[in-house]
């Protein structure tokens, strides 16, 4: 996927998105999101693009091997050439005249995951800068408290302006715009980091190698302790004597050293 001129360079999927708390970007990751992307393009006999569909799939990876896998969700977008030679694009559907957005990642709200995915969509849509963007409609029943501000900001950060029905900004419709007027991110938020899938696999292999080495070390220690236990069972008196020696040897050596020093001191005094 080629970004339009002026948009930031993003790693193309498949990739792994590490998500940290928005207010604590140096904290350990809250989650890792696997993101893949499919594009289907139809062309006319001259090779010009008639329509295009984008499907971005995302799935939160399980935090532990025993944990059931999370479901896969989608972001959709499309472009369609119009009969008059113009174009129309939807940022939220495979239908250029409709669409909706749902971010189904419970517990991760407000950490810019949806914005990251929409930024991928916006970057893709700018390939047809003259295409009319299907207007997005905001419904009042979708607005609840602070969620209203977050929902509106979700779209407005990409240059989408709304004609709101009242000052509460709970409902409204996006104003007419062209895809070239969309504004992708200029930089990645501090709490998000992306890794190409191949690099993520390489990193996982390195982590597994370290774990295997740790496991081998533990196994060697376990075998050594097992041999020591077997010797203790076979020769209990010898084992007890050795334990007493290990415990009191420093004291005995220290006492012997003091005795030797005392004897040397007396020898010097008697001369």
Residue pairs with C-beta under 8 A, 6 or more apart in sequence:
1 12
1 37
1 39
1 123
1 124
2 127
3 9
3 10
3 123
3 126
3 184
4 123
4 126
4 127
4 129
4 180
7 123
7 126
7 184
8 123
8 184
8 185
8 186
8 187
8 188
10 119
10 120
10 123
10 194
11 194
11 196
12 37
13 35
13 36
13 37
13 56
13 120
13 197
14 34
14 35
14 36
14 37
14 196
14 197
15 35
15 194
15 195
15 196
15 197
15 200
16 32
16 33
16 34
16 35
16 61
16 194
16 195
16 196
16 197
16 200
17 32
17 33
17 34
17 35
17 58
17 113
17 116
17 192
17 193
17 194
18 29
18 32
18 192
18 193
18 194
18 195
19 29
19 30
19 31
19 32
19 33
19 108
19 111
19 113
19 191
19 192
20 26
20 27
20 28
20 29
20 30
20 111
20 191
20 192
20 193
21 27
21 30
21 111
21 191
22 110
22 111
22 112
22 189
22 191
24 191
25 189
25 190
25 191
30 108
30 111
31 60
31 61
31 63
31 105
31 108
32 60
32 61
33 58
33 59
33 60
33 61
33 105
33 113
34 58
34 59
34 60
34 61
34 197
35 56
35 57
35 58
35 117
35 120
36 56
36 57
36 58
37 54
37 55
37 56
37 57
37 120
38 54
38 55
38 57
39 52
39 53
39 54
39 55
39 124
40 52
40 53
40 55
41 49
41 51
41 52
41 53
42 49
42 50
42 51
42 52
43 49
43 50
44 50
48 81
49 79
49 81
50 80
50 81
51 78
51 79
51 80
51 81
52 78
52 79
53 76
53 77
53 78
53 94
54 76
54 77
54 78
54 121
54 124
55 74
55 75
55 76
55 94
56 74
56 75
56 76
56 77
56 117
56 120
56 121
57 72
57 73
57 74
58 72
58 73
58 74
58 75
58 113
58 117
59 69
59 70
59 71
59 72
59 73
60 70
60 105
60 108
61 70
62 68
62 69
62 70
71 104
73 102
73 103
73 104
73 105
75 92
75 101
75 117
75 118
75 120
75 121
76 90
76 92
76 93
76 94
76 99
77 89
77 90
77 91
77 92
77 93
77 94
77 121
77 124
77 125
78 89
78 90
78 93
78 94
78 95
78 96
79 87
79 88
79 89
79 96
79 125
79 127
79 128
79 131
80 87
80 88
80 89
80 96
81 87
82 88
86 130
86 131
86 132
87 128
87 130
87 131
87 132
87 179
88 96
88 97
88 131
88 132
88 133
88 134
89 96
89 125
89 128
89 131
89 132
89 133
89 134
89 179
90 96
90 97
90 98
90 99
90 133
90 134
91 99
91 118
91 121
91 122
91 125
91 133
91 134
91 136
92 99
92 100
92 101
92 134
92 136
93 99
93 100
93 134
96 134
97 134
98 134
99 134
99 136
101 114
101 118
103 109
103 113
103 114
103 117
105 113
109 150
110 150
111 191
111 192
112 189
112 191
112 192
113 192
114 154
115 154
115 157
115 185
115 189
116 189
116 192
118 154
118 158
119 158
119 184
119 185
122 158
122 182
122 183
122 184
123 184
125 131
125 133
125 179
125 182
126 179
126 180
126 182
126 184
127 179
128 179
129 178
129 179
129 180
130 178
130 179
130 180
131 178
131 179
132 176
132 177
132 178
132 179
133 160
133 174
133 176
133 177
133 178
133 179
133 181
133 182
135 173
135 174
135 175
135 176
136 155
136 160
136 162
136 173
136 174
137 172
137 173
137 174
138 151
138 152
138 155
138 162
138 164
138 170
138 171
138 172
138 173
139 171
140 165
140 170
140 171
142 151
143 151
143 168
143 169
143 170
143 171
148 168
148 169
148 170
152 162
152 169
155 162
155 174
156 162
157 183
157 185
158 182
158 183
158 184
159 177
159 181
159 182
159 183
160 174
160 177
160 182
161 174
161 175
161 177
162 169
162 172
162 173
162 174
162 175
163 172
163 173
163 174
163 175
164 170
164 171
164 172
165 171
165 172
188 194
195 203
231 238
231 239
232 239
